Amino acid sequence: MKAVVLNEYGDADRLRLADVPEPRVGAGEIKVRVAAASVNPIDWKLRGGGYQKFMALHFPAILGVDAAGTVVEVGPDASVFKVGARVLGRVNAGYAQFVVSKESDWAPVPETLDLVDAGALPLVLLTGAQLAEEAADVRAGERVLVTGALGSVGRATVFAAKARAAKVYAGVRGSQKAQAVALGVDGVVALDSDAEIDALPELDAIADTVGGDAIKKLLGKVKAGGTIGSVVGEPEGAKARGLVVRSMLAHSDSKRLAALAQAVADGKLVIPIARRFPFGQAAEAHKLAERGAGGKVILVP
């Protein structure tokens, strides 16, 4: 089968289209013909070697942590999906024509959702929902600020926090404020404006997707004993202020992914897609995503 292969750490130009053996199905697993995979920040961080201390690659490596496609083979003890089912999932080695993963990693693709577009969804949907529900542990009536609210993970975080009846503030750049109003939040804050940060009410929690100087400026707005949930690492000084800090990586959750994918299909949650690239242009796809594409970048076999 064809796959996008990385033979050593480095820049995007190290990605190559190559022939590799098809993966074999084991017990409790299904094999999926990939319709699309997506480019996520973890992909270029792994590719560049930034994560090798705790998530080393074994070369030749196939990147890609989510995909959508059609089931072509069902392993022993797998009984949820049948051959021909349309699925999406959080997986490993998604940049390939075929992917094998545990059946519990996959969820059904709603009938009204384009299968290629579904490839953009698994990681950002699960990350955003788990950031709100598990790391920030948002409760009804609480004030929560979502940084990077217009990013794909941020949008899913806002959606999940609103579903818990929290009072949600969208943290964005000043140039994005008008666009952020469409998220249906209780307030929009320009994170590049000290005055707007100062005007924020006391927060119960922050769900952080951006890190850096933005979160440092916001720590003083969180109540004593409040929570910082983060997908970009623990912010310096947060625990010293008496805040609860939970850093996280997304985990598979078939039931939650199915519900979130249905919300996308129903138009209740919008995850913009910037561009589709064929596998042979994976380097160009990575470069665009790293620069900031304004939406998800998809790879298609």
TIROMI-963850 format. One record per residue (C-alpha): residue in one letter; residue number from 0; x, y, z. Coordinates in nm, 4 decimals. Layout:
<recs>
REC  r    k        px        py        pz
REC  A  NUM         X         Y         Z
...
</recs>
This chain:
<recs>
REC  r    k        px        py        pz
REC  M    0    0.0000    0.0000    0.0000
REC  K    1    0.0992    0.3642   -0.0331
REC  A    2    0.1826    0.5624    0.2787
REC  V    3    0.3514    0.8875    0.3724
REC  V    4    0.6773    0.7809    0.5362
REC  L    5    0.9300    0.9634    0.7535
REC  N    6    1.2800    0.8121    0.7656
REC  E    7    1.4419    1.0632    1.0025
REC  Y    8    1.3530    1.3658    1.2126
REC  G    9    1.3492    1.6925    1.0246
REC  D   10    1.1451    1.9443    0.8303
REC  A   11    0.8393    1.8757    0.6169
REC  D   12    1.0492    1.7903    0.3114
REC  R   13    1.1547    1.4680    0.4860
REC  L   14    0.8082    1.3234    0.4207
REC  R   15    0.8003    1.0792    0.1299
REC  L   16    0.5311    0.8729   -0.0432
REC  A   17    0.6397    0.5079   -0.0369
REC  D   18    0.5190    0.1511   -0.0712
REC  V   19    0.4901   -0.0293    0.2624
REC  P   20    0.3306   -0.3577    0.3734
REC  E   21   -0.0389   -0.3471    0.4586
REC  P   22   -0.1118   -0.3798    0.8314
REC  R   23   -0.2663   -0.7068    0.9496
REC  V   24   -0.5783   -0.7303    1.1602
REC  G   25   -0.5588   -0.8734    1.5095
REC  A   26   -0.8152   -0.9670    1.7718
REC  G   27   -1.0557   -0.6855    1.8535
REC  E   28   -0.9320   -0.4778    1.5603
REC  I   29   -1.0716   -0.3591    1.2284
REC  K   30   -0.8980   -0.2631    0.9066
REC  V   31   -1.0090    0.0565    0.7375
REC  R   32   -0.9470    0.1818    0.3856
REC  V   33   -0.8592    0.5445    0.4525
REC  A   34   -1.0606    0.8139    0.2747
REC  A   35   -0.8750    1.0945    0.4526
REC  A   36   -0.6430    1.1712    0.7403
REC  S   37   -0.5685    1.5122    0.8850
REC  V   38   -0.2630    1.7140    0.9807
REC  N   39   -0.2443    1.7993    1.3503
REC  P   40    0.0181    1.9889    1.5535
REC  I   41    0.1379    1.6658    1.7121
REC  D   42    0.2328    1.5428    1.3633
REC  W   43    0.4828    1.8186    1.2929
REC  K   44    0.6096    1.8129    1.6521
REC  L   45    0.6784    1.4406    1.6194
REC  R   46    0.8278    1.4876    1.2728
REC  G   47    1.0654    1.7581    1.3923
REC  G   48    1.1835    1.5577    1.6933
REC  G   49    1.0380    1.7859    1.9566
REC  Y   50    0.8566    1.5000    2.1302
REC  Q   51    1.1230    1.2301    2.1036
REC  K   52    1.2075    1.2366    2.4762
REC  F   53    0.8685    1.0915    2.5659
REC  M   54    0.7206    0.9803    2.2325
REC  A   55    1.0094    0.8636    2.0159
REC  L   56    0.9447    0.7517    1.6590
REC  H   57    1.0745    0.4237    1.5196
REC  F   58    1.1851    0.4725    1.1600
REC  P   59    1.0548    0.4351    0.9004
REC  A   60    0.7556    0.5983    1.0664
REC  I   61    0.4053    0.6726    0.9429
REC  L   62    0.2510    0.9806    1.1060
REC  G   63   -0.1172    1.0622    1.1426
REC  V   64   -0.3290    1.0302    1.4558
REC  D   65   -0.6764    1.0333    1.3058
REC  A   66   -0.8542    0.9121    0.9943
REC  A   67   -1.1873    0.8276    0.8364
REC  G   68   -1.2722    0.5596    0.5870
REC  T   69   -1.4513    0.2331    0.5149
REC  V   70   -1.4139   -0.0961    0.7013
REC  V   71   -1.2634   -0.3630    0.4770
REC  E   72   -1.1819   -0.6365    0.7302
REC  V   73   -1.2984   -0.7279    1.0799
REC  G   74   -1.0717   -0.9168    1.3182
REC  P   75   -1.1671   -1.1875    1.5682
REC  D   76   -1.3659   -1.0603    1.8693
REC  A   77   -1.4615   -0.7396    1.6871
REC  S   78   -1.8383   -0.7189    1.6523
REC  V   79   -1.9498   -0.3552    1.6409
REC  F   80   -1.8665   -0.2692    1.2802
REC  K   81   -1.9226   -0.4713    0.9645
REC  V   82   -1.7366   -0.4582    0.6349
REC  G   83   -1.8545   -0.1528    0.4429
REC  A   84   -1.9242    0.0607    0.7519
REC  R   85   -1.8119    0.4239    0.7370
REC  V   86   -1.5989    0.5099    1.0403
REC  L   87   -1.3746    0.7776    1.1864
REC  G   88   -1.1261    0.7358    1.4649
REC  R   89   -0.8276    0.8408    1.6698
REC  V   90   -0.5569    0.6038    1.5507
REC  N   91   -0.1876    0.5687    1.4748
REC  A   92   -0.0240    0.5679    1.1288
REC  G   93   -0.3154    0.7459    0.9649
REC  Y   94   -0.1158    0.8680    0.6629
REC  A   95   -0.1692    0.5398    0.4806
REC  Q   96   -0.4133    0.3710    0.2448
REC  F   97   -0.5080    0.1231    0.5168
REC  V   98   -0.5150    0.1572    0.8951
REC  V   99   -0.5659   -0.1111    1.1578
REC  S  100   -0.6711   -0.0134    1.5089
REC  K  101   -0.8809   -0.1382    1.7978
REC  E  102   -1.2507   -0.1358    1.7210
REC  S  103   -1.3037    0.0850    2.0269
REC  D  104   -1.0941    0.3595    1.8625
REC  W  105   -1.3580    0.4081    1.5917
REC  A  106   -1.7023    0.5631    1.5722
REC  P  107   -1.9635    0.5634    1.2940
REC  V  108   -1.9656    0.8498    1.0453
REC  P  109   -2.3131    1.0082    1.0257
REC  E  110   -2.4871    0.9464    0.6942
REC  T  111   -2.5024    1.3182    0.6108
REC  L  112   -2.1316    1.3816    0.6784
REC  D  113   -1.8847    1.3694    0.3894
REC  L  114   -1.6421    1.0833    0.4516
REC  V  115   -1.3342    1.2815    0.3466
REC  D  116   -1.4308    1.5764    0.5650
REC  A  117   -1.4813    1.3340    0.8545
REC  G  118   -1.1073    1.2656    0.8438
REC  A  119   -1.0485    1.6131    0.9858
REC  L  120   -1.2469    1.5520    1.3011
REC  P  121   -1.1438    1.2776    1.5457
REC  L  122   -0.8468    1.4305    1.7260
REC  V  123   -0.9767    1.7868    1.7485
REC  L  124   -1.3247    1.6793    1.8599
REC  L  125   -1.1974    1.4476    2.1313
REC  T  126   -0.9282    1.6902    2.2460
REC  G  127   -1.1710    1.9803    2.2717
REC  A  128   -1.4404    1.7842    2.4531
REC  Q  129   -1.1969    1.6210    2.6951
REC  L  130   -1.0302    1.9565    2.7638
REC  A  131   -1.3654    2.1002    2.8750
REC  E  132   -1.5105    1.7929    3.0433
REC  E  133   -1.2080    1.6302    3.2041
REC  A  134   -0.9129    1.8699    3.2285
REC  A  135   -1.0988    2.1956    3.3000
REC  D  136   -1.3886    1.9964    3.4500
REC  V  137   -1.6388    2.2653    3.3564
REC  R  138   -1.9624    2.2748    3.5594
REC  A  139   -2.2988    2.4409    3.5026
REC  G  140   -2.2942    2.8117    3.5824
REC  E  141   -1.9165    2.8394    3.6013
REC  R  142   -1.7253    3.1064    3.4113
REC  V  143   -1.4717    2.9476    3.1771
REC  L  144   -1.2406    3.1135    2.9259
REC  V  145   -1.1339    2.9133    2.6200
REC  T  146   -0.8104    3.0413    2.4687
REC  G  147   -0.7706    2.9973    2.0939
REC  A  148   -1.1464    2.9605    2.0705
REC  L  149   -1.1537    2.9865    1.6903
REC  G  150   -0.9070    2.7028    1.6412
REC  S  151   -1.0416    2.3566    1.5714
REC  V  152   -0.9751    2.2307    1.9246
REC  G  153   -1.0998    2.5596    2.0686
REC  R  154   -1.4288    2.5334    1.8804
REC  A  155   -1.4877    2.1841    2.0150
REC  T  156   -1.3984    2.3035    2.3655
REC  V  157   -1.6474    2.5904    2.3442
REC  F  158   -1.9164    2.3508    2.2224
REC  A  159   -1.8562    2.1054    2.5066
REC  A  160   -1.8431    2.3780    2.7721
REC  K  161   -2.1678    2.5321    2.6475
REC  A  162   -2.3295    2.1881    2.6548
REC  R  163   -2.2503    2.1772    3.0266
REC  A  164   -2.4332    2.5091    3.0736
REC  A  165   -2.1173    2.7003    3.1638
REC  K  166   -2.0784    3.0712    3.0990
REC  V  167   -1.8217    3.0650    2.8210
REC  Y  168   -1.5796    3.3383    2.7146
REC  A  169   -1.3906    3.3064    2.3854
REC  G  170   -1.0301    3.4230    2.3982
REC  V  171   -0.9032    3.5254    2.0533
REC  R  172   -0.6846    3.7851    1.8817
REC  G  173   -0.8356    4.1311    1.8517
REC  S  174   -0.8673    4.0902    1.4751
REC  Q  175   -1.0840    3.7808    1.5288
REC  K  176   -1.3421    3.9228    1.7688
REC  A  177   -1.6209    3.9704    1.5138
REC  Q  178   -1.5735    3.6153    1.3868
REC  A  179   -1.5791    3.4736    1.7396
REC  V  180   -1.9244    3.6163    1.8094
REC  A  181   -2.0630    3.3442    1.5804
REC  L  182   -1.9578    3.0847    1.8379
REC  G  183   -2.2562    3.1887    2.0473
REC  V  184   -2.0502    3.2529    2.3606
REC  D  185   -2.1290    3.4774    2.6569
REC  G  186   -1.8353    3.7057    2.5865
REC  V  187   -1.5406    3.7558    2.3519
REC  V  188   -1.2038    3.8744    2.4829
REC  A  189   -0.9059    3.9992    2.2822
REC  L  190   -0.6097    3.8233    2.4390
REC  D  191   -0.3723    4.0757    2.2848
REC  S  192   -0.5436    4.3576    2.4780
REC  D  193   -0.4347    4.4055    2.8396
REC  A  194   -0.7373    4.6287    2.8946
REC  E  195   -0.9811    4.3590    2.7862
REC  I  196   -0.8078    4.0985    3.0013
REC  D  197   -0.8246    4.3338    3.2999
REC  A  198   -1.1978    4.3804    3.2396
REC  L  199   -1.2699    4.0080    3.2612
REC  P  200   -1.4751    3.8914    3.5600
REC  E  201   -1.3270    3.6356    3.7967
REC  L  202   -1.3035    3.2997    3.6228
REC  D  203   -1.3653    2.9527    3.7597
REC  A  204   -1.1546    2.7874    3.4916
REC  I  205   -0.9474    2.8360    3.1797
REC  A  206   -0.9352    2.5797    2.8990
REC  D  207   -0.6047    2.6634    2.7310
REC  T  208   -0.5170    2.5680    2.3752
REC  V  209   -0.2443    2.8258    2.3043
REC  G  210   -0.0110    2.8656    2.6046
REC  G  211    0.2627    3.1293    2.5904
REC  D  212    0.2209    3.4861    2.7085
REC  A  213   -0.1573    3.4733    2.6796
REC  I  214   -0.2072    3.2217    2.9593
REC  K  215    0.0499    3.3966    3.1807
REC  K  216   -0.1525    3.7180    3.1621
REC  L  217   -0.4736    3.5327    3.2456
REC  L  218   -0.3671    3.3434    3.5586
REC  G  219   -0.4518    3.6352    3.7839
REC  K  220   -0.8120    3.6306    3.6618
REC  V  221   -0.8779    3.2789    3.7938
REC  K  222   -1.0248    3.2445    4.1413
REC  A  223   -0.8270    3.0772    4.4183
REC  G  224   -0.8641    2.7028    4.3776
REC  G  225   -0.9809    2.7452    4.0193
REC  T  226   -0.8762    2.5179    3.7367
REC  I  227   -0.6428    2.5410    3.4400
REC  G  228   -0.6977    2.2682    3.1819
REC  S  229   -0.4321    2.2648    2.9103
REC  V  230   -0.3372    2.0807    2.5942
REC  V  231   -0.0077    2.2719    2.5666
REC  G  232    0.1535    2.1944    2.9008
REC  E  233    0.1407    2.3334    3.2520
REC  P  234    0.1595    2.7146    3.2613
REC  E  235    0.4434    2.8479    3.4734
REC  G  236    0.3284    2.9909    3.8036
REC  A  237   -0.0212    2.8417    3.7980
REC  K  238    0.0240    2.5986    4.0864
REC  A  239    0.2065    2.8649    4.2878
REC  R  240   -0.1159    3.0660    4.2742
REC  G  241   -0.3077    2.7784    4.4268
REC  L  242   -0.4703    2.6756    4.0991
REC  V  243   -0.5533    2.3186    4.0003
REC  V  244   -0.3666    2.2344    3.6806
REC  R  245   -0.4462    1.9423    3.4525
REC  S  246   -0.2467    1.8913    3.1330
REC  M  247   -0.3851    1.6345    2.8934
REC  L  248   -0.3537    1.4337    2.5757
REC  A  249   -0.6668    1.3093    2.4055
REC  H  250   -0.7754    0.9492    2.4474
REC  S  251   -1.0109    0.7375    2.2396
REC  D  252   -1.3799    0.7491    2.3287
REC  S  253   -1.6015    0.5955    2.0631
REC  K  254   -1.9327    0.7024    2.2162
REC  R  255   -1.8282    1.0638    2.2688
REC  L  256   -1.6723    1.0849    1.9222
REC  A  257   -1.9935    0.9571    1.7646
REC  A  258   -2.1996    1.2239    1.9417
REC  L  259   -1.9588    1.5011    1.8456
REC  A  260   -1.9463    1.3867    1.4822
REC  Q  261   -2.3268    1.3964    1.4762
REC  A  262   -2.3146    1.7538    1.6083
REC  V  263   -2.0894    1.8442    1.3141
REC  A  264   -2.3224    1.6687    1.0703
REC  D  265   -2.6171    1.8609    1.2173
REC  G  266   -2.4370    2.1950    1.1821
REC  K  267   -2.4318    2.2535    1.5578
REC  L  268   -2.0510    2.2436    1.5676
REC  V  269   -1.8444    2.3834    1.2806
REC  I  270   -1.4867    2.2694    1.2191
REC  P  271   -1.3605    2.4650    0.9144
REC  I  272   -1.1585    2.2773    0.6546
REC  A  273   -0.8932    2.4864    0.4831
REC  R  274   -0.7631    2.2547    0.2128
REC  R  275   -0.7287    1.8976    0.0901
REC  F  276   -0.3951    1.7595   -0.0352
REC  P  277   -0.3097    1.4231   -0.1950
REC  F  278   -0.0685    1.2037   -0.0002
REC  G  279    0.2034    1.2918   -0.2496
REC  Q  280    0.1878    1.6541   -0.1338
REC  A  281    0.2156    1.5792    0.2383
REC  A  282    0.5137    1.8128    0.2731
REC  E  283    0.3132    2.1040    0.1336
REC  A  284    0.0230    2.0115    0.3625
REC  H  285    0.2475    2.0180    0.6689
REC  K  286    0.3988    2.3519    0.5715
REC  L  287    0.0567    2.5115    0.5297
REC  A  288   -0.0748    2.3707    0.8564
REC  E  289    0.2330    2.4876    1.0479
REC  R  290    0.1985    2.8407    0.9094
REC  G  291   -0.1652    2.8493    1.0114
REC  A  292   -0.4204    2.7482    0.7523
REC  G  293   -0.7306    2.8947    0.9155
REC  G  294   -0.8861    2.5504    0.9307
REC  K  295   -0.8055    2.1822    0.9118
REC  V  296   -0.5702    2.0464    0.6460
REC  I  297   -0.6657    1.7057    0.5056
REC  L  298   -0.4564    1.4382    0.3354
REC  V  299   -0.6281    1.2137    0.0818
REC  P  300   -0.4787    0.8862   -0.0538
</recs>
